Amino acid sequence: MSEKRIFKGGDVLEAGVQKLVYEGDGLVKVDGYPIFIEGACPEDRLKIRITKANKNFANAVIEEIIEPSLHRVKPFCPLHNVCGGCGWQHIDYDFQLEQKRNIVAETVKKITGEDIEIKPVLSSPETRSFRSKVQYPVSQTKVSKRLLAGYYKKGSHELVNIKYCPIQPKIIDKITEFIRTNAQELGITGYNEKLHKGELRHIVYRMSKSENECIVIFVVNDTKLNDKFKKLAKKVMEEFAHVKGCLINYNTLKGNLIMTGDTRKIQGENYIIEKMDGKTFKISANSFFQVNIGSAKNIFNTVKDIVSANYPDSRILDAYSGVSSFGIWLSDIAREVVSVEEAPSATKDASDNVELNNVKNLTALNGDAKKIFAQLCENGERFDVTVLDPPRKGCEKESLDFALKLSDKAIIYVSCNPSTLARDLKYLHENGFKTKYIQPVDMFCHSYHIESVAWLERI
């Protein structure tokens, strides 16, 4: 019996790529030993060089594409190879969707041990110019003091200065260039995260697709409004009719947090309005809303179709509700909706959205989800359907326990992370629910990220 080959950094070998994995790399297995290759496409034949190896797996880079996959295409963005914004542009779009479906299926099977129906991924109506929220880190060159704003290189904190990004509206490129130039002229300094010095940390945009306007948020390493930012806001508002308001967010914390909860208005409005299928949503700077409006509509309608076909005239709990987007979308087919949200700004938006849409059967509650769930349980409240839309880390066990107690018929779980989705489905399966199917939705085109809607029913 031949010995297993042991790899080390610097080793070069030829390999055929089998599939893509969550986090985006291509996978090769040599005698069962996994090697993850950045920038690979399934069915590529490659010459690769190991960059890091341990006893369980190795990482590698491509030295040469010996035979490209039929699914390999030319990236449409010239910065694709250096920018860490979206890493799958070298793969044709339909094949990206197949890979995402496989990732969801394999992750769910591995963690739950069950064969659950995974439907084909709902494609994004637009695969370019779709991003409605953009967060650019800002830094500054040492010698020329030129301000840089863009995305980090993959796996690093080295900033790529973005002049043109094809997955976001063109107007954002123009506004960013204007801010870079004028901020520098006003003597505004870019942030140095190592030294924790410099004023401007991030430029954040919230864009309305329906209204074609945005708000601009300057995230600053400060605790009060500097006159330079008042001048910059005035210049931006005068130059661009698309900009509805300029805001400032105070963030003096060390670390990766982009925005704190302390956002103030400098000039104009502090929110955008997004309209979809006759529904109107007010979205503030700190409120959560999906970044791809066309795909958001696909998610909302997936949930609505499940509820209307199976639980008409139901009482619905909309948990982790943000600006009550699901609650409002479902309000015209529900008997009553109760939405629960922790962030005060989102709950304020939710209350305004209830009024804007003239919804009479929705109550928006603000507070820690677990505490409100506990109160609902104590009061003997029951719901036909609970919609869970937690952050990437998924639901805490305590929150799932409350959802189990509160839900009579169904739980619809909207997830942006297949691993935490599978973990939470396993727990729900062990406690009286069964997943009917999972519907993946492509929210972040040309990246490994994938949204999923899981429909569970009480057994």
C-alpha positions, 0 to 999 in steps of 0.5 A, a space after each residue: 500500500 502506497 503512503 499518502 503524499 505529504 504536502 508542504 509550502 512551495 510544492 507544485 502539482 497538476 490538478 483538476 478542480 472538482 467544485 467550489 466551496 463556501 468562502 469561494 475557493 475551488 476544491 481539489 482532493 489528492 488521496 482524500 487530502 483537500 487543497 483549496 485554490 483561490 480563483 479556480 473554476 470547477 472543471 479547470 485543469 491547473 498547475 498549482 503551488 501550495 502556499 500553506 499546508 497542515 495535516 488537514 488541508 492546504 491552500 494553493 494559488 494558480 501557477 498556470 491554467 493548463 486547460 480552462 473549464 468551459 464555465 470560465 469566462 473573462 471577468 467584466 471588472 478590470 480590478 477583479 483579481 485584486 479587489 476582494 469585493 466579488 470573487 466569482 466573475 471568472 465563472 459564468 453566471 448560471 454555473 455560479 447559481 449551480 455551485 451555490 445550490 450545491 453549497 447549500 445542499 452539501 452544507 445542510 446534508 452534512 450538518 443535519 444528516 437529512 436529504 432536504 429538497 433544495 430548489 434551483 437558485 432564484 437568479 438576480 434580476 440584475 447582475 450588475 449595478 444592483 448594490 443599493 448599500 455601499 461601504 467604502 473604507 478610507 485611507 491616505 497615502 503617506 507621501 502625496 496624502 491622496 485619499 483612497 476609498 474602495 475595497 480591501 484586497 482579498 484576505 488583507 487590509 490593503 485598500 484598492 482605490 476604486 474608481 469604477 465598480 460595475 456592481 453598483 450604480 454609476 452615480 456612486 463612482 462619481 460621488 466618491 471621486 468628488 468626495 476624495 478630491 474635495 475632502 483632501 482640499 478641505 484638509 480632511 485626513 484618511 483613517 490609519 487603522 494601525 495608528 487609530 488616527 485620521 478623521 474619515 474612516 468610511 464613506 457609506 451610501 444607501 441608494 434607492 433604486 425606485 427613486 434614484 437617490 441616496 444618502 451619504 454617511 461620513 463615518 468619522 474617528 471623532 465625537 463631534 461635528 467638525 466644520 470641514 464635514 459641514 463644508 464637504 456635505 454642502 459641496 456634495 449636496 450642491 453638486 449632486 441632485 441624487 444626494 438626498 442627505 448627508 450624515 455623520 456617524 461617530 465611531 472612535 472604536 478600534 476594530 472592524 465595526 463600520 458604523 456605531 448607532 450614533 448617526 446625526 444629520 448634517 444636511 438634507 434627509 436622514 433616510 431613503 424611500 424605496 418602493 416595490 410593487 406598491 409597497 413603500 419602505 423608509 430606510 434610515 442610515 442604521 436600519 437593515 435592508 437587503 442590498 439587492 432590491 430585485 432579489 429582495 423582492 424574490 425573497 419577499 414573494 417566496 415567503 408570501 407565496 408559502 403563506 398565502 398558499 398554505 396559511 391564509 388569514 394567519 397570525 404572523 410573528 415577524 422576528 428580527 424584522 428590521 424596518 418590518 419589510 416582511 411584515 408589511 409585505 405579508 400584511 395584506 394576506 395576514 389576519 395580524 402581524 407582530 414584528 420584533 426588532 432590536 435596533 431603535 432606528 429600524 423600529 422607528 422606520 417600521 412604525 413610519 412604514 406602517 403609516 406610509 403603507 396604511 397598514 392596520 394589522 401590524 404592531 411593531 415592537 422594539 427591544 431585545 428579541 429574547 425578552 419580547 419573545 419571553 413576554 409573548 410566551 408569558 402572555 400566552 400568545 400564539 402565531 400560525 407562522 413565525 418568520 425568522 430573519 436573523 443576522 449571519 450568526 443565526 439564531 441563539 438557542 434561546 430564541 429558537 426555543 421561543 419560536 418553537 413555543 410561539 409557532 403553531 403551524 410553521 416557521 419560515 427561516 430566511 438565512 444569509 449563511 448556509 452553515 448557521 441555517 443548517 445548524 438551526 434547522 437541525 435543532 428545529 428538527 429535533 424539536 418537532 418541526 420538519 423542513 419542507 424545502 429550501 429555496 436559495 436566492 442569489 442576493 450577492 451576484 459574483 460572490 460565494 454569498 447565498 440567501 436561503 428561505 427554508 420552510 418548516 412545518 410542525 410535525 
